[in-house]
Amino acid sequence: MGLFKSVNQLGAWGHFKILGPIIIYASVLSVFPLGSSLWFLDGERFTSGPLTGGGVMASHTFLSLLLFYLYSFHLLRPIYCSFGSNGFETTSVPKEEEFSEELLLKPLPDYKVLAHFHFTSISPPSSSNGKHHHLFPKSIAQLVKKYKIRELELSFTQGRWNYDRWGASDPLSTANGKPPGVELWALFDIPTKEEIDATWRNLTHSLSGLFCASINFLESSTSYSAPLWGFLPNNGDLRYGALPREAVCTENLTPWLKLLPCRDKAGIASLLDRPSIYRGHYHSQRLKLRSDGLNGIVIEQTLSVVLQPIDRTSWSMHQLFKKSLTGKCALAKSSKVFLEIERSLVSQNENILELVGEADMVTNDQRDHSTIYQYNVERYSEHEALDIRVNWKKLLQVSFLQAPLHASRFLMGSGNERGSIAISLQSARNSTKGLYDNSKNCFTRVVILQVVPWYVKVYYHTLRIYVDGAIRDAKDVVEKINVTPSEDKVSPGTLEMMLQFPCGMMSAALILDFDKGFLHIDEYPPDANQGFDIPSALVSFPDFISRRIYPDSISSPLLQSYKGRNIVKSYTEVLLVPLTTPDFSMPYNVITFTCTVLALYFGSMVNVLRRRVSEEERLAKSKDKRKPGLIPLLISKISNKVRGIKEDSANQSQSSEPILGPKVVFKVVLIALIAVLGHYFFNSS
């Protein structure tokens, strides 16, 4: 029973792998029994004859090896199936590695254009491919295997997503609206907390080298946190960190492009013109991966850019990217370009936009929130490039769907000793119709995640909540709260809070007081006077799901991701906190003055001891070379006789003088005394 139970757990493919060789070998014996005739090679011709004795054994061995060899080719292309609770097949995993590329263009209400590049790479379970990969980036597969990553997301963002104008409740803004700088979070398949922390530190170093960024700064326990449900529900195996001040440049984009099979040489990625991208108002590149033993590894690489066309009334792909799309990546399974038009851009059955270019397919989502125009890139080439053009017929003030509440954050107070953090929530009912009910039984849940550095000492008991200008008791509004206090130079503080507001609320505010800590002089950054950053807070609305369902006739990983249960969320601003900063110029002045005195002392000493001897030698040599004439020699002898001075003593007095005279000794002692007094004075002060 145990054997049959273990075999039944293998599934259909497990049965076939075990019973396949047995069935093939039995088929060979049944078709070619002992004593039968078989064609075989005899010298240079094929002959036929009975199989007896050694020939029988050789023929059966040859056929068995041949069929097993052919069967092994089939093993290289396994079929994986997943089974539901009823035992029947529910989903299928690709047999081979796959890669797809997509581009979504979306006109925005403020006459800007959102360009969203989406690349998907799929690798079947590692047992099928082993360590060899054809399309999937090997470096990512090694990271997943070494660090046992179940899910990971890394984003590099420059600028801030404008939730008021560009939308806040659609799937694209919910998934790709990221905080400025670097954001990294990961879920691990590791049991203990100590092992997770050690793996996190090693992972940050690996990602730092892979993407040419300062992600290794997140290795310190003061830079990352472990939220339980404020960011993503987990069992304590989640780690989250952010670097708000990390700059984003081409050094981060180049290794990101190297993960693509065609890089930026062909396909949709060839449109990534560096000057055009980094001139945009918003730029965010993201890498997200999911891994499990059943479906393998799935990587989503996205790049979202908000561009400003030269002409507000008209724009095209060539104008935005300075390039034309002439074909797809040869290794891509699918290559498509989508143009998404929001319903708000259509008023009274009159299109505000005019589209130039025939689309291959036009469809709407089930709730008629937007219209999708699909273009298949494989239909285009260098002779006929794809260039979508959009013209604005009218210039109107429109807006996209907003989140239930607009969140913003700011600092209160003055001075370098204490202050307050305030989070403001403003109702967006004018732009989000159908979401509010003024009845007393209607409530809107809001989840807030706030991570503060250890030197910002927040007093969580000072939480004050205002609803429509009136202060409310915290227990009437707070449904659930989880506080992880900060520890000096060890860990940051984490606040996870679920609030419950009435649906008819117009505004709310949350205020927390804090004290500013003191840092050691070695802990200050080079630009300490600029201030210290507090990462963006995450505000999510668990009762509001951002989802758009399109017909199944459109096969697209991008549109497929729209069907997921994406919770509406938004990030607040990054706060800049000024701390008490020492006068870094004072030690610099002391060091400079001391070094100057020492330099003068040793320089003068060497000058006195060395240059004097060299000058005497040079003068003696010049005198020896320059012999006096006859008349000057006679005059000098006569004058010496008149004075009564001997010739030898006169020559000695003129040719030699003491090297270290009283003046020289006095100078050396004076300089040494000044240096000693200066050193004692500065040390005592």
C-alpha positions as CSV (number, residue, x, y, z in Angstrom):
1,M,0.0,0.0,0.0
2,G,2.8,2.4,0.8
3,L,4.4,1.8,-2.7
4,F,1.1,2.4,-4.5
5,K,0.4,5.5,-2.3
6,S,3.8,7.0,-3.2
7,V,3.3,6.3,-6.9
8,N,-0.2,7.9,-6.9
9,Q,1.3,11.1,-5.4
10,L,3.4,11.5,-8.5
11,G,0.5,12.4,-10.8
12,A,0.1,11.6,-14.5
13,W,3.7,12.6,-15.4
14,G,5.2,10.7,-12.6
15,H,3.4,7.5,-13.7
16,F,4.6,8.0,-17.2
17,K,8.2,8.6,-16.2
18,I,8.3,5.4,-14.2
19,L,6.2,3.1,-16.4
20,G,7.4,4.5,-19.8
21,P,10.7,2.5,-20.2
22,I,9.0,-0.7,-18.9
23,I,6.2,-0.3,-21.5
24,I,8.6,0.4,-24.3
25,Y,10.8,-2.6,-23.5
26,A,7.8,-4.9,-23.3
27,S,6.6,-3.6,-26.7
28,V,10.0,-4.5,-28.2
29,L,9.8,-8.0,-26.8
30,S,6.3,-8.5,-28.1
31,V,7.0,-7.2,-31.6
32,F,10.4,-9.0,-32.0
33,P,10.2,-12.3,-30.0
34,L,13.0,-14.7,-29.7
35,G,13.7,-16.5,-33.0
36,S,12.0,-14.0,-35.2
37,S,13.6,-12.4,-38.3
38,L,14.9,-8.9,-38.3
39,W,16.8,-6.7,-40.7
40,F,20.4,-6.1,-39.6
41,L,23.6,-4.7,-41.0
42,D,25.9,-7.3,-42.6
43,G,29.0,-5.6,-43.9
44,E,27.8,-3.0,-46.3
45,R,24.4,-4.4,-46.9
46,F,21.2,-4.9,-45.0
47,T,20.2,-8.5,-44.9
48,S,17.4,-10.5,-43.2
49,G,17.6,-13.7,-41.3
50,P,16.5,-15.4,-38.2
51,L,17.7,-14.2,-34.8
52,T,19.3,-16.9,-32.8
53,G,21.8,-17.1,-30.0
54,G,24.1,-14.1,-29.8
55,G,22.3,-12.3,-32.6
56,V,19.1,-12.4,-30.7
57,M,20.8,-10.9,-27.6
58,A,22.6,-8.3,-29.7
59,S,19.4,-7.2,-31.5
60,H,17.4,-6.9,-28.4
61,T,20.1,-4.9,-26.7
62,F,20.5,-2.6,-29.8
63,L,16.7,-2.0,-30.0
64,S,16.4,-1.4,-26.3
65,L,19.2,1.2,-26.3
66,L,17.8,2.9,-29.4
67,L,14.3,3.2,-28.0
68,F,15.6,4.4,-24.6
69,Y,17.8,7.0,-26.4
70,L,14.8,8.3,-28.3
71,Y,12.8,8.2,-25.1
72,S,15.4,10.3,-23.4
73,F,14.8,13.1,-25.9
74,H,11.3,13.2,-24.7
75,L,12.4,13.5,-21.1
76,L,14.2,16.7,-22.0
77,R,10.8,18.3,-22.7
78,P,8.6,17.3,-19.7
79,I,5.0,18.4,-19.2
80,Y,4.2,19.8,-15.8
81,C,0.6,19.9,-14.5
82,S,-0.9,21.3,-11.4
83,F,-3.8,19.7,-9.8
84,G,-6.7,21.2,-7.9
85,S,-8.3,19.9,-4.8
86,N,-10.4,17.5,-6.9
87,G,-7.4,16.0,-8.6
88,F,-8.1,17.3,-12.1
89,E,-5.7,19.6,-14.0
90,T,-6.3,23.3,-13.4
91,T,-3.4,25.1,-15.0
92,S,-0.4,24.3,-17.1
93,V,3.1,25.5,-16.9
94,P,5.1,26.2,-20.1
95,K,7.3,23.4,-21.2
96,E,10.1,25.8,-22.2
97,E,11.4,29.2,-21.1
98,E,9.3,32.0,-22.5
99,F,9.8,35.8,-23.0
100,S,7.3,38.4,-24.0
101,E,7.5,42.1,-24.5
102,E,4.8,44.8,-24.4
103,L,4.4,48.5,-24.4
104,L,1.4,50.4,-23.1
105,L,0.9,54.1,-24.1
106,K,-1.7,56.1,-22.1
107,P,-2.6,59.8,-22.6
108,L,-2.9,61.6,-19.3
109,P,-5.3,64.4,-18.4
110,D,-2.5,67.0,-18.1
111,Y,-1.5,66.3,-21.8
112,K,1.4,64.2,-20.8
113,V,2.0,60.6,-21.9
114,L,2.6,57.5,-19.8
115,A,4.8,54.9,-21.5
116,H,4.8,51.6,-19.6
117,F,7.3,48.9,-20.8
118,H,6.5,45.4,-19.6
119,F,8.8,42.4,-20.1
120,T,8.0,38.9,-18.8
121,S,10.4,36.0,-18.5
122,I,9.2,32.6,-17.4
123,S,11.4,29.6,-16.4
124,P,9.9,26.2,-15.6
125,P,10.8,24.5,-12.4
126,S,14.5,24.0,-12.0
127,S,14.3,20.2,-12.0
128,S,13.5,20.4,-15.8
129,N,16.1,22.9,-16.9
130,G,18.8,22.4,-14.2
131,K,21.5,25.0,-14.3
132,H,21.1,25.8,-18.0
133,H,19.0,28.6,-19.3
134,H,18.3,29.8,-22.8
135,L,16.2,33.0,-22.3
136,F,15.9,33.3,-18.5
137,P,18.6,35.4,-16.8
138,K,20.9,33.0,-15.0
139,S,22.0,35.5,-12.4
140,I,18.4,35.9,-11.2
141,A,17.9,32.1,-11.1
142,Q,21.0,31.8,-9.0
143,L,19.8,34.4,-6.5
144,V,16.5,32.7,-6.1
145,K,18.1,29.3,-5.5
146,K,20.8,30.5,-3.2
147,Y,18.7,32.8,-1.0
148,K,15.5,30.8,-1.1
149,I,13.4,33.7,-2.3
150,R,9.7,33.2,-2.7
151,E,8.8,36.7,-3.8
152,L,10.9,39.9,-4.4
153,E,10.4,43.4,-5.7
154,L,13.0,46.0,-6.4
155,S,12.3,49.5,-7.7
156,F,14.4,52.5,-8.7
157,T,12.3,55.7,-8.9
158,Q,13.1,59.3,-9.8
159,G,10.3,61.8,-9.2
160,R,6.9,61.2,-7.5
161,W,3.7,59.8,-9.0
162,N,1.0,62.5,-9.2
163,Y,-2.0,60.7,-7.8
164,D,-4.3,63.7,-8.4
165,R,-3.7,64.0,-12.1
166,W,-2.4,60.6,-13.3
167,G,-4.8,58.4,-11.4
168,A,-4.7,56.4,-8.1
169,S,-7.2,53.5,-8.4
170,D,-6.4,51.9,-11.7
171,P,-4.1,48.8,-11.8
172,L,-1.2,50.6,-13.5
173,S,-0.9,53.4,-10.9
174,T,-1.5,51.0,-8.0
175,A,1.3,48.6,-9.1
176,N,3.8,51.1,-10.5
177,G,3.4,54.2,-8.4
178,K,6.5,53.9,-6.3
179,P,8.3,56.1,-3.7
180,P,11.3,58.1,-4.7
181,G,14.7,56.3,-4.5
182,V,15.1,52.6,-4.0
183,E,12.5,50.3,-2.5
184,L,13.2,46.6,-1.8
185,W,11.1,43.9,-0.1
186,A,11.5,40.1,-0.2
187,L,9.7,37.0,1.1
188,F,11.9,34.1,2.1
189,D,11.4,30.4,2.5
190,I,13.5,30.3,5.6
191,P,12.2,29.2,9.1
192,T,14.1,31.3,11.6
193,K,14.4,35.0,12.0
194,E,18.2,35.0,12.4
195,E,18.7,33.1,9.1
196,I,16.3,35.5,7.4
197,D,18.3,38.6,8.6
198,A,21.6,37.0,7.5
199,T,20.1,36.1,4.1
200,W,18.7,39.6,3.7
201,R,22.2,41.1,4.3
202,N,23.8,38.8,1.7
203,L,20.9,39.5,-0.8
204,T,21.4,43.3,-0.5
205,H,25.1,42.9,-1.4
206,S,24.3,40.7,-4.4
207,L,21.7,43.1,-5.7
208,S,24.0,46.0,-5.2
209,G,26.7,44.5,-7.4
210,L,24.1,43.3,-9.9
211,F,22.4,46.7,-10.4
212,C,25.3,49.1,-9.7
213,A,23.5,50.7,-6.8
214,S,24.0,51.4,-3.1
215,I,21.5,48.7,-2.0
216,N,24.1,47.3,0.3
217,F,23.2,50.2,2.7
218,L,20.1,48.2,3.5
219,E,22.2,45.5,5.2
220,S,22.3,47.4,8.5
221,S,19.5,46.5,11.0
222,T,18.8,50.2,11.3
223,S,17.8,50.4,7.6
224,Y,15.1,47.7,7.2
225,S,12.1,46.5,9.1
226,A,9.8,43.4,9.2
227,P,6.1,44.5,9.0
228,L,3.6,41.8,9.7
229,W,0.4,43.0,7.9
230,G,0.7,46.7,7.1
231,F,2.6,46.1,3.8
232,L,1.8,42.5,2.9
233,P,0.3,39.8,5.2
234,N,3.1,37.4,6.2
235,N,4.4,35.1,8.9
236,G,7.4,37.2,9.8
237,D,9.4,36.2,6.7
238,L,9.1,39.6,5.0
239,R,11.9,42.2,5.0
240,Y,11.3,45.8,3.8
241,G,13.8,48.6,3.2
242,A,14.0,51.9,1.4
243,L,16.7,54.4,0.4
244,P,14.9,57.7,-0.4
245,R,18.0,59.6,-1.4
246,E,19.4,57.0,-3.9
247,A,19.9,58.6,-7.3
248,V,18.7,56.8,-10.4
249,C,20.8,57.0,-13.6
250,T,21.9,54.9,-16.6
251,E,24.2,52.9,-14.4
252,N,21.1,51.2,-13.0
253,L,19.3,50.9,-16.3
254,T,22.1,49.2,-18.2
255,P,22.3,46.1,-15.9
256,W,18.5,46.0,-15.9
257,L,18.4,45.8,-19.7
258,K,21.1,43.1,-19.7
259,L,18.5,40.8,-18.1
260,L,16.5,40.9,-21.4
261,P,17.3,38.4,-24.1
262,C,17.7,41.0,-26.8
263,R,18.7,43.8,-24.4
264,D,18.0,47.1,-26.1
265,K,19.3,46.1,-29.5
266,A,15.9,44.8,-30.9
267,G,12.3,44.8,-30.1
268,I,10.3,47.1,-27.9
269,A,13.4,47.8,-25.6
270,S,15.1,49.5,-28.6
271,L,12.8,52.5,-27.9
272,L,14.5,53.2,-24.6
273,D,16.3,56.4,-25.6
274,R,18.3,57.5,-22.5
275,P,17.9,61.3,-22.9
276,S,14.1,61.0,-23.5
277,I,13.6,58.7,-20.5
278,Y,15.5,60.8,-18.0
279,R,14.0,64.0,-19.1
280,G,10.6,62.7,-18.0
281,H,8.6,64.0,-15.1
282,Y,8.5,60.5,-13.5
283,H,10.7,57.5,-14.1
284,S,10.4,54.1,-12.3
285,Q,12.1,50.8,-13.2
286,R,10.9,47.7,-11.4
287,L,11.9,44.1,-11.1
288,K,9.4,41.7,-9.5
289,L,9.8,37.9,-9.3
290,R,7.8,35.0,-8.0
291,S,9.1,31.6,-7.4
292,D,7.6,28.2,-6.3
293,G,8.3,24.6,-7.0
294,L,5.2,24.1,-9.2
295,N,5.3,27.1,-11.6
296,G,9.0,27.9,-11.6
297,I,10.2,31.5,-11.6
298,V,8.4,34.4,-13.2
299,I,10.1,37.8,-13.7
300,E,8.3,41.0,-14.5
301,Q,10.5,43.9,-15.6
302,T,8.6,47.1,-15.9
303,L,9.7,50.7,-16.8
304,S,7.1,53.5,-16.3
305,V,7.9,56.9,-17.7
306,V,5.8,60.0,-17.8
307,L,6.9,62.2,-20.8
308,Q,6.0,65.7,-21.9
309,P,5.4,65.9,-25.7
310,I,6.8,69.0,-27.5
311,D,3.4,69.7,-28.9
312,R,0.6,69.4,-26.3
313,T,-2.1,68.9,-29.0
314,S,-0.3,66.0,-30.9
315,W,2.3,63.4,-30.2
316,S,3.6,60.2,-31.8
317,M,5.9,57.3,-30.8
318,H,8.8,58.7,-32.9
319,Q,8.4,62.1,-31.3
320,L,8.5,60.6,-27.8
321,F,11.4,58.2,-28.2
322,K,13.3,59.6,-31.1
323,K,13.2,56.1,-32.6
324,S,10.9,53.9,-34.7
325,L,9.7,50.4,-33.8
326,T,10.8,48.2,-36.8
327,G,10.1,44.8,-35.4
328,K,10.0,42.5,-32.4
329,C,12.8,40.7,-30.5
330,A,13.5,37.4,-32.4
331,L,13.4,35.5,-29.1
332,A,10.1,36.9,-27.9
333,K,7.0,34.7,-27.9
334,S,4.7,37.8,-28.3
335,S,5.4,41.4,-28.9
336,K,2.5,43.9,-28.7
337,V,1.9,47.6,-28.3
338,F,-1.3,48.8,-26.5
339,L,-2.9,52.2,-26.4
340,E,-5.2,52.7,-23.5
341,I,-7.9,55.4,-23.5
342,E,-9.7,56.1,-20.3
343,R,-13.4,56.6,-20.2
344,S,-13.0,60.1,-18.8
345,L,-11.5,61.2,-22.1
346,V,-14.8,60.5,-23.8
347,S,-17.6,63.0,-23.1
348,Q,-21.2,62.6,-24.4
349,N,-20.1,60.0,-27.0
350,E,-17.6,62.5,-28.4
351,N,-14.0,61.5,-28.6
352,I,-11.6,64.1,-27.2
353,L,-8.7,62.2,-28.9
354,E,-8.1,61.3,-32.5
355,L,-6.1,58.2,-33.2
356,V,-4.0,57.9,-36.4
357,G,-3.1,54.3,-37.3
358,E,-5.2,51.2,-37.7
359,A,-5.2,48.8,-34.7
360,D,-5.3,45.1,-35.0
361,M,-7.9,44.8,-32.2
362,V,-10.1,47.1,-30.2
363,T,-11.7,46.0,-26.9
364,N,-13.1,47.4,-23.7
365,D,-12.9,46.0,-20.1
366,Q,-16.0,44.6,-18.5
367,R,-16.8,47.7,-16.6
368,D,-16.1,50.0,-19.5
369,H,-13.4,51.9,-17.7
370,S,-11.1,52.1,-20.6
371,T,-10.6,51.1,-24.3
372,I,-7.6,49.1,-25.5
373,Y,-6.1,49.3,-29.0
374,Q,-3.8,46.5,-29.8
375,Y,-0.9,46.5,-32.3
376,N,1.0,43.3,-33.2
377,V,4.7,44.3,-33.6
378,E,5.6,41.2,-35.8
379,R,3.6,42.8,-38.6
380,Y,6.0,45.7,-38.9
381,S,9.6,45.9,-40.3
382,E,12.2,48.4,-41.3
383,H,10.2,49.2,-44.5
384,E,7.0,49.8,-42.5
385,A,7.7,51.0,-39.0
386,L,5.0,51.2,-36.2
387,D,4.3,54.8,-35.3
388,I,1.1,55.5,-33.3
389,R,-0.1,59.1,-33.4
390,V,-2.6,60.8,-31.1
391,N,-4.2,64.2,-31.6
392,W,-6.2,66.1,-29.0
393,K,-9.4,67.5,-30.5
394,K,-10.2,69.5,-27.4
395,L,-8.2,70.7,-24.4
396,L,-10.4,69.9,-21.4
397,Q,-9.8,69.6,-17.7
398,V,-10.5,66.0,-16.9
399,S,-9.2,63.6,-14.2
400,F,-8.9,59.9,-13.7
401,L,-10.4,57.8,-11.0
402,Q,-8.9,58.6,-7.6
403,A,-8.4,56.6,-4.4
404,P,-11.0,57.0,-1.7
405,L,-8.8,59.3,0.3
406,H,-5.9,61.5,-0.8
407,A,-2.9,61.1,1.6
408,S,-0.2,63.6,2.3
409,R,2.4,63.9,5.1
410,F,4.3,66.9,6.5
411,L,6.3,68.0,9.6
412,M,5.1,70.3,12.4
413,G,7.1,72.2,15.0
414,S,10.3,74.1,14.9
415,G,13.8,73.8,16.4
416,N,16.3,71.0,16.6
417,E,14.9,69.3,19.7
418,R,11.4,68.0,19.0
419,G,8.6,68.1,16.4
420,S,5.5,66.2,15.1
421,I,4.6,64.1,12.1
422,A,1.2,64.7,10.6
423,I,-0.6,62.6,8.0
424,S,-3.5,64.3,6.3
425,L,-6.4,62.3,4.5
426,Q,-8.7,64.3,2.2
427,S,-11.8,62.9,0.7
428,A,-11.9,62.4,-3.1
429,R,-15.6,61.9,-3.5
430,N,-15.9,64.4,-6.3
431,S,-13.7,62.3,-8.6
432,T,-14.7,58.8,-7.2
433,K,-18.4,58.5,-7.6
434,G,-20.3,55.5,-6.3
435,L,-17.9,54.7,-3.5
436,Y,-19.5,56.6,-0.6
437,D,-22.6,56.2,1.5
438,N,-23.6,58.7,4.2
439,S,-25.3,56.0,6.3
440,K,-24.0,55.4,9.8
441,N,-23.2,51.8,9.1
442,C,-20.8,52.5,6.3
443,F,-17.1,52.7,7.1
444,T,-13.9,53.0,5.1
445,R,-10.9,51.1,6.3
446,V,-7.4,52.6,5.9
447,V,-4.1,50.8,6.6
448,I,-1.0,53.0,7.3
449,L,2.6,51.7,7.4
450,Q,5.1,54.2,8.7
451,V,8.8,53.3,9.2
452,V,11.0,55.9,11.0
453,P,14.8,55.9,11.7
454,W,16.0,55.2,15.2
455,Y,17.2,58.8,15.7
456,V,13.6,60.1,15.3
457,K,12.2,59.0,18.6
458,V,8.4,58.8,18.1
459,Y,6.1,58.8,21.2
460,Y,3.3,56.6,20.0
461,H,1.1,57.3,23.0
462,T,0.8,60.9,21.8
463,L,-1.3,59.8,18.8
464,R,-4.1,62.3,18.1
465,I,-6.8,61.7,15.5
466,Y,-9.0,64.5,14.0
467,V,-12.0,63.7,11.9
468,D,-13.6,66.7,10.1
469,G,-11.7,69.0,12.5
470,A,-12.9,67.4,15.7
471,I,-10.6,65.3,17.8
472,R,-11.7,61.7,18.2
473,D,-10.8,59.0,20.8
474,A,-8.3,56.7,19.3
475,K,-10.2,53.5,20.4
476,D,-13.2,54.7,18.3
477,V,-11.1,55.0,15.1
478,V,-8.2,52.5,15.5
479,E,-9.4,49.0,14.6
480,K,-5.9,47.3,14.9
481,I,-2.4,48.5,15.6
482,N,1.0,47.0,15.8
483,V,4.0,49.1,17.1
484,T,7.6,48.1,17.0
485,P,9.5,50.7,18.9
486,S,12.9,51.8,17.7
487,E,16.1,50.8,19.4
488,D,19.1,53.2,19.4
489,K,21.5,52.3,16.7
490,V,19.9,48.8,16.3
491,S,16.5,49.0,14.6
492,P,14.0,51.6,13.2
493,G,10.5,52.1,14.6
494,T,7.6,50.6,12.7
495,L,3.9,51.6,13.0
496,E,1.2,49.5,11.4
497,M,-2.3,50.8,12.0
498,M,-5.7,50.0,10.6
499,L,-8.2,52.9,10.9
500,Q,-12.0,52.9,10.4
501,F,-13.5,56.2,9.1
502,P,-17.2,56.9,8.3
503,C,-17.8,57.0,4.6
504,G,-19.2,60.5,4.7
505,M,-16.0,61.9,6.2
506,M,-14.4,64.8,4.4
507,S,-11.0,65.0,6.1
508,A,-8.9,63.4,8.8
509,A,-5.5,64.0,10.4
510,L,-3.1,61.9,12.5
511,I,-0.4,63.6,14.6
512,L,2.5,62.0,16.4
513,D,5.1,63.8,18.5
514,F,8.8,62.9,18.4
515,D,12.2,63.9,19.7
516,K,15.3,64.3,17.7
517,G,18.2,62.2,18.7
518,F,22.0,62.8,18.7
519,L,24.3,61.0,16.4
520,H,28.0,60.2,16.8
521,I,30.3,62.3,14.6
522,D,31.1,59.2,12.5
523,E,27.4,58.6,11.7
524,Y,26.8,61.9,10.0
525,P,26.8,61.8,6.2
526,P,28.9,64.2,4.1
527,D,25.9,66.5,3.5
528,A,24.6,66.4,7.1
529,N,23.4,70.0,6.9
530,Q,20.9,69.1,4.2
531,G,18.9,67.0,6.7
532,F,17.9,63.3,7.2
533,D,15.2,61.5,5.2
534,I,12.2,59.6,6.6
535,P,10.9,57.1,4.0
536,S,7.5,57.5,2.4
537,A,4.5,56.1,4.3
538,L,2.3,53.6,2.6
539,V,-1.5,54.2,2.8
540,S,-3.7,51.4,1.5
541,F,-7.4,50.7,1.3
542,P,-8.1,47.0,1.7
543,D,-11.8,47.4,0.8
544,F,-11.1,48.8,-2.6
545,I,-9.7,46.5,-5.3
546,S,-8.2,47.8,-8.5
547,R,-9.1,45.3,-11.3
548,R,-9.8,45.4,-15.0
549,I,-10.9,42.3,-16.8
550,Y,-10.5,42.2,-20.6
551,P,-11.7,39.4,-22.9
552,D,-9.7,36.2,-23.0
553,S,-9.1,36.7,-26.8
554,I,-6.3,39.1,-25.9
555,S,-3.3,37.0,-24.8
556,S,-1.2,39.5,-22.8
557,P,0.8,39.1,-19.5
558,L,0.3,42.8,-18.9
559,L,-3.5,42.7,-19.2
560,Q,-3.5,39.4,-17.3
561,S,-1.9,41.1,-14.3
562,Y,-4.8,43.6,-14.4
563,K,-7.2,40.8,-13.3
564,G,-5.5,40.3,-10.0
565,R,-6.7,41.6,-6.7
566,N,-4.6,44.7,-6.5
567,I,-5.4,46.7,-3.4
568,V,-5.6,50.5,-4.0
569,K,-2.7,52.1,-2.3
570,S,-0.6,55.3,-2.5
571,Y,2.7,56.6,-1.1
572,T,3.2,59.8,0.7
573,E,6.0,62.3,0.4
574,V,9.5,61.8,1.8
575,L,10.1,63.9,4.9
576,L,13.3,65.9,5.5
577,V,14.2,66.2,9.2
578,P,16.9,68.6,10.3
579,L,18.9,67.3,13.2
580,T,21.4,69.0,15.5
581,T,24.7,69.1,13.6
582,P,28.1,69.8,15.1
583,D,30.4,72.5,13.7
584,F,32.5,70.3,11.3
585,S,34.6,73.3,10.4
586,M,36.2,73.6,13.9
587,P,38.2,70.3,13.8
588,Y,39.1,71.1,10.2
589,N,40.5,74.5,11.3
590,V,42.4,72.9,14.2
591,I,43.9,70.3,11.9
592,T,44.8,72.8,9.3
593,F,46.5,75.2,11.7
594,T,48.4,72.4,13.5
595,C,49.7,70.9,10.3
596,T,50.7,74.4,9.1
597,V,52.8,75.0,12.2
598,L,54.5,71.6,12.0
599,A,55.2,72.1,8.3
600,L,56.8,75.5,9.1
601,Y,58.9,74.0,11.9
602,F,60.2,71.0,10.0
603,G,60.7,73.0,6.8
604,S,62.7,75.6,8.6
605,M,64.8,73.0,10.4
606,V,65.6,71.2,7.2
607,N,66.3,74.5,5.4
608,V,68.7,75.5,8.2
609,L,70.5,72.2,8.4
610,R,70.8,71.4,4.8
611,R,70.7,74.5,2.6
612,R,73.5,76.4,4.6
613,V,76.1,73.7,4.0
614,S,75.2,73.5,0.3
615,E,75.6,77.3,0.0
616,E,79.0,77.3,1.7
617,E,80.2,74.5,-0.6
618,R,78.9,76.3,-3.6
619,L,80.7,79.6,-2.6
620,A,83.9,77.8,-1.8
621,K,83.9,76.1,-5.2
622,S,83.1,79.4,-6.9
623,K,86.0,81.1,-5.1
624,D,88.4,78.4,-6.1
625,K,87.4,78.6,-9.7
626,R,87.7,82.4,-9.7
627,K,91.4,83.3,-9.2
628,P,92.2,87.0,-8.5
629,G,94.4,89.0,-10.8
630,L,97.9,90.2,-10.2
631,I,97.1,93.7,-9.2
632,P,94.3,92.8,-6.7
633,L,96.6,90.2,-5.1
634,L,99.4,92.7,-4.6
635,I,96.9,95.2,-3.1
636,S,95.6,92.6,-0.6
637,K,99.0,91.6,0.5
638,I,100.1,95.3,1.1
639,S,96.9,96.0,3.1
640,N,97.4,92.9,5.2
641,K,101.0,94.0,6.0
642,V,99.9,97.5,6.9
643,R,97.2,96.1,9.3
644,G,99.6,93.6,10.7
645,I,97.4,90.6,9.8
646,K,99.0,87.3,8.7
647,E,98.1,85.9,5.4
648,D,97.1,82.5,6.7
649,S,94.7,83.8,9.4
650,A,93.1,86.2,6.9
651,N,92.4,83.4,4.5
652,Q,91.0,81.2,7.2
653,S,88.7,84.0,8.5
654,Q,87.4,84.7,5.0
655,S,87.0,81.1,3.9
656,S,85.3,79.5,7.0
657,E,82.5,80.6,9.3
658,P,80.7,78.5,11.9
659,I,77.7,76.6,10.5
660,L,75.6,76.8,13.6
661,G,75.9,80.3,15.0
662,P,73.9,81.8,17.8
663,K,71.3,83.3,15.5
664,V,70.6,79.9,14.0
665,V,70.2,78.2,17.4
666,F,67.9,81.0,18.6
667,K,65.6,80.6,15.6
668,V,65.4,76.8,16.0
669,V,64.6,77.1,19.7
670,L,62.0,79.8,19.1
671,I,60.1,77.7,16.5
672,A,60.1,74.6,18.7
673,L,58.7,76.6,21.6
674,I,55.9,78.1,19.5
675,A,55.0,74.6,18.2
676,V,54.8,73.2,21.8
677,L,52.7,76.0,23.1
678,G,50.3,75.8,20.2
679,H,49.9,72.1,20.6
680,Y,49.3,72.4,24.3
681,F,46.8,75.3,23.8
682,F,44.7,73.5,21.2
683,N,44.6,70.2,23.2
684,S,43.5,72.0,26.4
685,S,40.8,73.9,24.5
